[in-house]
Amino acid sequence: MEAIELDPHSVPDPNDPSRPLSRPKMNRYALACAMLASTNSALLGYDIGVISGAVLFIKESLHISSTQEEILVGSLNVCSLIGSLASGKTSDYIGRRYTIVLAAATFFIGALLMGLAPSYPFLMGGRVIAGIGVGYSLMIAPVYTSELSPAMSRGFLSSLPEVFITIGILTGYVSNYALSGLPHHLNWRLMLGLAALPAVAIAFGVIAMPESPRWLVMKGRHGEAKKVLLRTSESEEEAEFRLREITHAAAQANSDSIDGSWRGQGVWKDLLGRPSPATRRILVAAIGINFFMQASGNDAVIYYLPEVFKAAGIKNKRVLFGINVIMGTSKACFVLLSALFLDRFGRRPLLLLGSTGMTVSLAVLGMASKFLESGHKPLWAIVVSVIAVCADVSFFSMGLGPITWVYSSEIFPLKLRAQGTSLAISVNRLVSGVVSMTFLSVTNEISFGGIFFVFSGIMAVGTVFFFFKMPETKGKTLEDIGALFEDKKTTSVEMAGM
């Protein structure tokens, strides 16, 4: 391979007039790679959507209790904690691309076991394995995409994992509706087992993708990195400039990257042992947004929506699944709108609008639920509940849904990115598991209306957190973003002025 002569210590000047101007034109090769990598996320979305309906039939077929139902639903999220924690080190060692393949292969095994499960313990075993695969995919898809994408389109491309999660959720709802008429001992097995088919296609498709250019530079493989950058940039000049920036960042992060001996060592010490002030601020921002994403109760609302509306007086399963499809369609439309406008309006405006809308929607849902719990079940309260749920998931899909993955994958410096993102997403998975595994138990104590008021309060706190802790990253290269967290006073002034 031809060597690329670069001085890793030469600092690219962001104000240099020779710096290539990034254009908003979408690079088709980067788009294709991002879509293929993000397709892995559809497997999680499908499971979230399909389990909400499948569990109604699993309860009848396997005669499980409400506690077992909570464990079944939440176990995938808790076990995804294992995959998300391991994914950072794994992707630093074997690369981003092969970690995506590993995620798809692991989920395939889990889906197959769930579809063939003869008993509750067997079914739980499948969800544990599938959960590990989900943990890998949630971290690696946005990291790979952000490292491959040009700065001006990174918001859209890095939000594609949430787009595919939403498409997966909608597909799961449609699967519930289409298969609900089959015998109860068969329909839930087909609902869960069908996820194994796309996992195979994803695993083989990802092999044709290029490796992340930033990972290649950290391994000292500059020639391969330049080839990838040439295909994901609009000109050779832009590719050269991006390569110089990445090489300089890699040299600053770790001298071992220059000779290719780096294997992800020393990252945890830099993250948690003796973090710099900037690293601490990045950790607070990344962990905070992932915490509020799941503490908002969005996953629990999706998982248990049929239970919520059963309590509201809607008993027909096909009607319940039909409401799910309506909600899934609304969610899909808003996540697409958000993805399209992230690079135009920025992360902060959409994040703040989405979290404010969720606060109001959850409060309205809580009030409507209180009316329904009073003994009377007026039609207007049911209609308001349906509208409030659709509004809640739509605002989530506009803000927290896609922007959590974008922020998590772009604010960490190169050396810390994979393992830092894996730590933040591990918090995401832990909170999701705790919320989904306790949702029914808590509602038995404080009612559905009560828990929706709690979620509304959490989102009000989250909105304040986002306003003060989340700087705007629109249009900045990954190498430039670190400067936003370097000086606390400057950062606060910049955020307050946005």
C-alpha positions as CSV (number, residue, x, y, z in Angstrom):
1,M,0.0,0.0,0.0
2,E,1.3,3.4,-0.9
3,A,2.3,5.4,2.2
4,I,0.7,8.8,2.8
5,E,3.1,11.4,4.0
6,L,1.5,13.5,6.7
7,D,2.9,15.4,9.6
8,P,0.6,14.3,12.5
9,H,1.7,17.4,14.5
10,S,0.7,20.0,11.9
11,V,-2.3,21.8,13.2
12,P,-5.0,22.5,10.6
13,D,-6.2,26.1,11.1
14,P,-10.0,26.3,11.1
15,N,-9.7,30.0,9.9
16,D,-7.4,29.1,7.0
17,P,-8.9,30.6,3.8
18,S,-7.6,27.5,2.0
19,R,-9.8,25.3,4.1
20,P,-12.4,23.7,1.9
21,L,-15.9,25.0,2.5
22,S,-18.3,22.2,3.4
23,R,-21.4,22.2,1.3
24,P,-24.8,20.9,2.3
25,K,-24.9,18.6,-0.7
26,M,-25.5,15.0,0.5
27,N,-22.7,12.6,-0.4
28,R,-24.5,9.5,-1.8
29,Y,-21.8,7.0,-0.7
30,A,-21.8,8.3,2.9
31,L,-25.6,8.1,2.8
32,A,-25.6,4.5,1.6
33,C,-23.1,3.5,4.3
34,A,-25.0,5.3,7.0
35,M,-28.2,3.7,6.0
36,L,-26.7,0.2,5.9
37,A,-25.1,0.6,9.3
38,S,-28.3,2.1,10.8
39,T,-30.4,-0.8,9.5
40,N,-29.1,-2.8,12.5
41,S,-31.0,-0.4,14.8
42,A,-34.3,-1.5,13.1
43,L,-33.9,-4.9,14.9
44,L,-34.3,-3.1,18.3
45,G,-37.2,-1.1,17.0
46,Y,-38.9,-4.2,15.7
47,D,-38.5,-5.9,19.1
48,I,-39.8,-2.8,21.0
49,G,-42.9,-2.7,18.7
50,V,-43.6,-6.4,18.4
51,I,-43.2,-7.4,22.1
52,S,-45.9,-4.9,23.1
53,G,-48.5,-7.0,21.3
54,A,-46.8,-10.4,21.5
55,V,-46.7,-10.3,25.3
56,L,-50.6,-10.3,25.3
57,F,-50.5,-13.7,23.6
58,I,-47.5,-15.0,25.6
59,K,-49.4,-14.4,28.8
60,E,-52.2,-16.6,27.5
61,S,-50.0,-19.2,26.0
62,L,-47.3,-19.6,28.7
63,H,-49.6,-18.5,31.6
64,I,-47.1,-16.0,33.0
65,S,-47.7,-13.4,35.8
66,S,-47.5,-9.6,35.6
67,T,-44.1,-9.8,37.3
68,Q,-42.8,-12.3,34.8
69,E,-44.2,-10.0,32.0
70,E,-42.2,-7.1,33.4
71,I,-39.1,-9.2,33.5
72,L,-39.6,-10.5,30.0
73,V,-40.1,-7.1,28.5
74,G,-37.4,-5.3,30.5
75,S,-34.8,-8.1,30.3
76,L,-33.7,-7.2,26.8
77,N,-32.9,-3.6,27.9
78,V,-31.0,-4.7,31.0
79,C,-29.0,-7.3,29.1
80,S,-28.3,-4.8,26.3
81,L,-26.2,-3.1,29.1
82,I,-23.7,-5.9,28.7
83,G,-23.4,-5.3,24.9
84,S,-23.2,-1.6,25.2
85,L,-20.4,-1.7,27.8
86,A,-18.4,-4.3,25.8
87,S,-19.0,-2.6,22.4
88,G,-16.6,0.3,23.0
89,K,-13.6,-1.8,23.7
90,T,-14.6,-4.3,21.0
91,S,-14.9,-1.7,18.3
92,D,-11.6,-0.1,19.2
93,Y,-10.0,-3.6,18.9
94,I,-11.7,-5.2,15.9
95,G,-13.0,-2.1,14.2
96,R,-16.4,-0.4,13.8
97,R,-17.5,-2.5,10.8
98,Y,-17.0,-6.0,12.3
99,T,-18.6,-4.8,15.5
100,I,-21.8,-4.1,13.5
101,V,-21.6,-7.7,12.0
102,L,-21.2,-9.1,15.6
103,A,-24.2,-7.2,16.7
104,A,-26.4,-8.5,13.9
105,A,-25.2,-12.1,14.4
106,T,-25.8,-12.0,18.2
107,F,-29.4,-10.6,17.7
108,F,-30.0,-13.4,15.0
109,I,-29.3,-16.1,17.6
110,G,-31.5,-14.4,20.2
111,A,-34.4,-14.0,17.8
112,L,-34.2,-17.6,16.7
113,L,-34.3,-18.8,20.3
114,M,-37.3,-16.6,21.0
115,G,-39.2,-17.8,18.0
116,L,-38.6,-21.5,18.9
117,A,-39.1,-21.1,22.7
118,P,-41.1,-23.9,24.2
119,S,-41.2,-22.4,27.7
120,Y,-40.7,-19.1,29.6
121,P,-37.0,-19.9,30.7
122,F,-36.1,-20.7,27.0
123,L,-37.8,-17.4,25.9
124,M,-35.9,-15.5,28.6
125,G,-32.6,-17.0,27.3
126,G,-33.4,-15.7,23.8
127,R,-34.1,-12.2,25.1
128,V,-30.8,-12.2,27.1
129,I,-28.8,-13.0,23.9
130,A,-30.8,-10.6,21.7
131,G,-30.3,-7.9,24.4
132,I,-26.5,-8.2,24.1
133,G,-26.8,-7.8,20.4
134,V,-29.0,-4.7,20.8
135,G,-26.4,-3.2,23.2
136,Y,-23.7,-3.6,20.5
137,S,-25.9,-2.1,17.7
138,L,-27.1,0.9,19.7
139,M,-23.5,2.1,20.3
140,I,-21.8,1.2,17.1
141,A,-24.3,2.5,14.5
142,P,-24.2,6.2,15.5
143,V,-20.4,6.1,16.2
144,Y,-19.6,4.6,12.8
145,T,-21.9,7.0,11.0
146,S,-20.6,10.1,12.8
147,E,-17.0,9.1,12.0
148,L,-17.8,8.5,8.3
149,S,-20.0,11.6,7.7
150,P,-19.0,15.1,6.5
151,A,-19.7,17.8,9.1
152,M,-22.5,19.5,7.2
153,S,-24.6,16.3,6.9
154,R,-23.6,14.5,10.1
155,G,-26.7,15.5,12.0
156,F,-29.0,13.9,9.4
157,L,-26.8,10.8,8.9
158,S,-26.2,10.2,12.6
159,S,-29.9,10.4,13.3
160,L,-30.6,7.6,10.9
161,P,-30.3,4.9,13.7
162,E,-33.4,6.5,15.4
163,V,-35.2,6.7,12.0
164,F,-34.6,2.9,11.6
165,I,-35.6,2.2,15.2
166,T,-38.9,4.0,14.5
167,I,-39.4,2.1,11.2
168,G,-38.7,-1.1,13.1
169,I,-41.3,-0.2,15.8
170,L,-43.9,0.5,13.1
171,T,-43.0,-2.8,11.4
172,G,-43.5,-4.6,14.7
173,Y,-46.9,-3.0,15.2
174,V,-47.9,-4.1,11.7
175,S,-46.7,-7.6,12.5
176,N,-48.8,-7.6,15.6
177,Y,-51.9,-6.6,13.6
178,A,-51.3,-9.0,10.7
179,L,-50.5,-12.1,12.8
180,S,-52.9,-11.6,15.7
181,G,-55.5,-13.7,14.0
182,L,-53.3,-16.9,14.0
183,P,-53.6,-19.4,16.9
184,H,-52.2,-18.1,20.1
185,H,-49.5,-20.8,20.4
186,L,-48.1,-19.8,17.0
187,N,-48.6,-16.1,16.4
188,W,-46.2,-14.7,19.1
189,R,-43.5,-17.1,18.0
190,L,-43.7,-15.8,14.4
191,M,-43.8,-12.2,15.7
192,L,-40.6,-12.6,17.6
193,G,-38.8,-15.1,15.3
194,L,-39.2,-13.0,12.1
195,A,-36.5,-10.6,13.3
196,A,-33.9,-13.3,12.6
197,L,-34.4,-12.9,8.8
198,P,-33.2,-9.2,8.4
199,A,-30.4,-9.8,10.8
200,V,-28.8,-12.3,8.4
201,A,-29.1,-9.8,5.5
202,I,-27.7,-7.0,7.6
203,A,-24.6,-9.0,8.7
204,F,-23.7,-9.9,5.1
205,G,-24.5,-6.4,3.7
206,V,-22.3,-4.7,6.3
207,I,-19.2,-6.7,5.1
208,A,-19.3,-4.6,1.9
209,M,-19.1,-1.3,3.9
210,P,-15.8,0.5,4.4
211,E,-14.2,0.8,7.8
212,S,-14.4,4.1,9.7
213,P,-11.6,6.4,8.5
214,R,-11.0,7.7,12.0
215,W,-10.5,4.2,13.3
216,L,-8.1,3.5,10.4
217,V,-6.1,6.5,11.3
218,M,-5.9,5.4,14.9
219,K,-4.5,2.1,13.6
220,G,-1.9,3.9,11.5
221,R,-3.6,2.9,8.2
222,H,-3.6,6.4,6.6
223,G,-3.7,5.1,3.0
224,E,-6.9,3.2,3.6
225,A,-8.4,6.1,5.5
226,K,-7.7,8.5,2.6
227,K,-9.5,6.1,0.2
228,V,-12.6,6.2,2.4
229,L,-12.5,9.9,2.8
230,L,-12.1,10.5,-1.0
231,R,-15.4,8.6,-1.4
232,T,-17.2,10.4,1.4
233,S,-16.0,13.9,0.5
234,E,-17.0,16.2,-2.4
235,S,-13.4,16.8,-3.5
236,E,-9.9,15.6,-3.1
237,E,-9.0,18.9,-1.3
238,E,-11.8,18.3,1.3
239,A,-10.6,14.7,1.8
240,E,-7.0,15.8,2.3
241,F,-8.1,18.5,4.8
242,R,-10.3,16.0,6.8
243,L,-7.4,13.5,6.8
244,R,-5.0,16.2,8.2
245,E,-7.6,17.1,11.0
246,I,-8.1,13.4,11.9
247,T,-4.4,12.7,11.9
248,H,-3.6,15.7,14.1
249,A,-6.4,14.6,16.6
250,A,-5.1,11.0,16.7
251,A,-1.6,12.2,17.3
252,Q,-2.8,14.4,20.2
253,A,-4.9,11.6,21.6
254,N,-2.3,8.8,21.5
255,S,1.1,8.6,20.1
256,D,0.6,4.8,19.7
257,S,-1.9,5.5,17.0
258,I,0.9,6.6,14.7
259,D,2.5,3.1,14.5
260,G,-0.8,1.2,14.7
261,S,-0.2,-0.4,18.1
262,W,-3.3,1.2,19.7
263,R,-6.0,-1.2,21.0
264,G,-8.1,1.1,23.0
265,Q,-5.9,1.0,26.1
266,G,-5.9,3.8,28.6
267,V,-9.3,5.1,27.8
268,W,-11.1,4.3,31.0
269,K,-8.4,6.1,33.0
270,D,-8.9,9.2,30.9
271,L,-12.7,8.9,31.2
272,L,-13.1,8.1,34.9
273,G,-9.7,7.9,36.5
274,R,-8.3,11.4,35.9
275,P,-10.6,13.1,33.4
276,S,-9.8,16.7,32.3
277,P,-12.4,19.4,33.0
278,A,-13.5,19.2,29.4
279,T,-13.9,15.4,29.5
280,R,-16.0,15.8,32.7
281,R,-18.3,18.2,30.9
282,I,-18.6,15.9,28.0
283,L,-19.4,13.0,30.3
284,V,-22.1,15.0,32.1
285,A,-23.7,16.0,28.8
286,A,-23.5,12.5,27.2
287,I,-24.7,10.6,30.3
288,G,-27.3,13.3,31.1
289,I,-29.0,13.2,27.7
290,N,-29.1,9.4,27.7
291,F,-30.5,9.3,31.2
292,F,-33.4,11.7,30.3
293,M,-34.1,9.9,27.1
294,Q,-35.2,6.8,29.0
295,A,-36.3,8.4,32.2
296,S,-38.9,10.1,30.0
297,G,-40.7,6.8,30.0
298,N,-40.9,6.6,26.2
299,D,-39.9,3.0,25.9
300,A,-42.3,2.0,28.7
301,V,-45.2,3.9,27.0
302,I,-44.5,2.0,23.8
303,Y,-44.0,-1.4,25.5
304,Y,-47.2,-1.2,27.6
305,L,-49.5,1.0,25.5
306,P,-52.0,-1.9,25.0
307,E,-52.1,-2.3,28.8
308,V,-52.8,1.4,29.2
309,F,-55.7,1.5,26.8
310,K,-57.1,-1.8,28.1
311,A,-57.3,-0.1,31.4
312,A,-59.0,2.8,29.6
313,G,-61.8,0.5,28.4
314,I,-60.6,-0.6,25.0
315,K,-60.6,-4.4,25.1
316,N,-60.5,-5.6,21.4
317,K,-56.9,-6.7,20.6
318,R,-57.1,-5.7,17.0
319,V,-58.3,-2.2,17.9
320,L,-55.4,-1.9,20.4
321,F,-53.0,-2.9,17.7
322,G,-54.6,-0.5,15.3
323,I,-54.0,2.4,17.8
324,N,-50.4,1.2,18.0
325,V,-50.1,1.5,14.2
326,I,-51.5,5.0,14.3
327,M,-49.0,6.0,17.0
328,G,-46.1,4.3,15.1
329,T,-47.0,6.2,11.9
330,S,-47.0,9.5,13.8
331,K,-43.7,8.7,15.4
332,A,-42.1,7.7,12.0
333,C,-43.3,11.0,10.3
334,F,-41.8,13.2,13.0
335,V,-38.5,11.4,13.3
336,L,-38.0,11.8,9.5
337,L,-38.8,15.5,9.8
338,S,-36.3,15.9,12.6
339,A,-33.6,14.1,10.7
340,L,-34.2,16.3,7.6
341,F,-33.9,19.5,9.6
342,L,-31.2,18.7,12.1
343,D,-28.4,20.2,9.9
344,R,-30.5,23.2,9.1
345,F,-31.9,24.3,12.4
346,G,-29.3,22.6,14.7
347,R,-29.6,20.2,17.6
348,R,-30.5,22.6,20.5
349,P,-33.7,24.1,19.0
350,L,-35.2,20.7,18.1
351,L,-34.1,19.2,21.4
352,L,-35.6,21.9,23.5
353,L,-38.8,22.0,21.5
354,G,-39.2,18.2,21.7
355,S,-38.6,18.0,25.5
356,T,-41.0,20.9,26.2
357,G,-43.6,19.3,24.0
358,M,-43.1,16.0,25.9
359,T,-43.5,17.7,29.2
360,V,-46.9,19.1,28.2
361,S,-48.1,16.0,26.4
362,L,-47.3,13.7,29.4
363,A,-49.1,16.1,31.8
364,V,-52.2,16.1,29.5
365,L,-52.0,12.2,29.3
366,G,-51.8,12.1,33.1
367,M,-54.9,14.3,33.5
368,A,-56.9,12.2,30.9
369,S,-55.8,9.0,32.6
370,K,-57.1,10.3,36.0
371,F,-60.5,10.9,34.5
372,L,-60.6,7.4,33.1
373,E,-59.5,6.0,36.5
374,S,-62.4,7.7,38.3
375,G,-64.8,5.0,37.3
376,H,-66.4,6.8,34.3
377,K,-64.8,6.3,30.9
378,P,-66.0,9.2,28.8
379,L,-65.2,9.0,25.1
380,W,-63.5,12.4,25.1
381,A,-61.0,11.3,27.7
382,I,-60.1,8.2,25.6
383,V,-59.7,10.4,22.5
384,V,-57.5,12.9,24.5
385,S,-55.4,10.0,25.8
386,V,-54.8,8.7,22.3
387,I,-53.9,12.2,21.0
388,A,-51.6,12.9,24.0
389,V,-49.8,9.6,23.5
390,C,-49.3,10.3,19.8
391,A,-48.1,13.8,20.7
392,D,-45.6,12.5,23.3
393,V,-44.0,10.0,21.0
394,S,-44.0,12.6,18.2
395,F,-42.2,15.2,20.3
396,F,-39.8,12.4,21.4
397,S,-39.1,11.5,17.8
398,M,-38.5,15.2,17.0
399,G,-36.0,15.8,19.8
400,L,-34.6,13.3,22.3
401,G,-35.0,10.3,20.0
402,P,-32.6,11.1,17.2
403,I,-30.6,13.8,18.9
404,T,-29.4,11.5,21.8
405,W,-27.6,9.3,19.3
406,V,-26.2,12.3,17.4
407,Y,-24.8,14.0,20.5
408,S,-23.5,10.8,22.1
409,S,-21.5,9.9,19.0
410,E,-20.1,13.3,18.2
411,I,-19.0,15.1,21.4
412,F,-16.3,12.7,22.6
413,P,-12.8,13.2,21.3
414,L,-11.4,10.5,18.9
415,K,-9.5,8.4,21.4
416,L,-12.5,8.4,23.9
417,R,-15.3,8.2,21.4
418,A,-16.2,4.5,21.2
419,Q,-15.7,3.7,24.9
420,G,-17.2,7.0,26.0
421,T,-20.2,6.5,23.9
422,S,-20.6,2.9,25.1
423,L,-20.5,4.2,28.7
424,A,-23.3,6.8,28.0
425,I,-25.4,4.3,26.2
426,S,-25.0,1.8,29.0
427,V,-26.7,4.3,31.3
428,N,-29.4,4.6,28.6
429,R,-29.9,0.8,28.6
430,L,-29.8,0.6,32.4
431,V,-32.5,3.3,32.9
432,S,-34.6,1.8,30.1
433,G,-34.5,-1.6,31.8
434,V,-35.3,-0.2,35.2
435,V,-38.3,1.8,33.9
436,S,-39.7,-1.0,31.8
437,M,-39.3,-3.6,34.5
438,T,-41.0,-1.5,37.2
439,F,-43.6,0.3,35.1
440,L,-46.6,-2.0,35.9
441,S,-45.6,-2.4,39.5
442,V,-45.4,1.4,40.0
443,T,-48.7,2.0,38.2
444,N,-50.3,-0.5,40.6
445,E,-49.3,1.8,43.4
446,I,-49.8,5.3,41.9
447,S,-51.9,4.6,38.8
448,F,-51.3,5.3,35.1
449,G,-52.1,8.9,35.6
450,G,-49.7,9.2,38.5
451,I,-46.8,7.8,36.6
452,F,-47.4,10.0,33.6
453,F,-47.3,13.1,35.9
454,V,-43.9,11.7,37.2
455,F,-42.6,11.4,33.6
456,S,-43.8,15.0,32.9
457,G,-41.9,16.3,35.9
458,I,-38.7,14.4,34.8
459,M,-38.9,16.0,31.3
460,A,-39.3,19.5,32.8
461,V,-36.1,18.9,34.7
462,G,-34.5,17.5,31.5
463,T,-35.4,20.6,29.5
464,V,-33.6,22.8,32.0
465,F,-30.6,20.4,31.9
466,F,-30.5,20.6,28.0
467,F,-30.6,24.4,28.0
468,F,-27.6,24.8,30.3
469,K,-25.4,21.7,29.4
470,M,-25.9,21.0,25.7
471,P,-23.9,23.3,23.3
472,E,-24.8,23.5,19.6
473,T,-22.6,21.3,17.4
474,K,-24.3,21.9,14.0
475,G,-21.8,22.3,11.1
476,K,-18.7,21.6,13.2
477,T,-16.2,18.8,12.5
478,L,-15.7,16.1,15.1
479,E,-12.3,17.5,15.8
480,D,-13.7,21.1,16.4
481,I,-16.5,20.0,18.8
482,G,-14.1,19.4,21.7
483,A,-13.4,23.2,21.9
484,L,-17.0,23.7,23.0
485,F,-16.3,22.0,26.2
486,E,-12.9,23.4,26.9
487,D,-13.8,26.7,28.6
488,K,-16.8,26.6,30.9
489,K,-17.4,30.3,30.9
490,T,-17.2,30.5,27.1
491,T,-19.4,27.5,26.6
492,S,-22.1,28.9,28.9
493,V,-22.1,32.2,27.1
494,E,-22.3,30.4,23.7
495,M,-25.2,28.2,24.8
496,A,-27.1,31.1,26.4
497,G,-26.8,33.1,23.2
498,M,-28.2,30.3,21.0
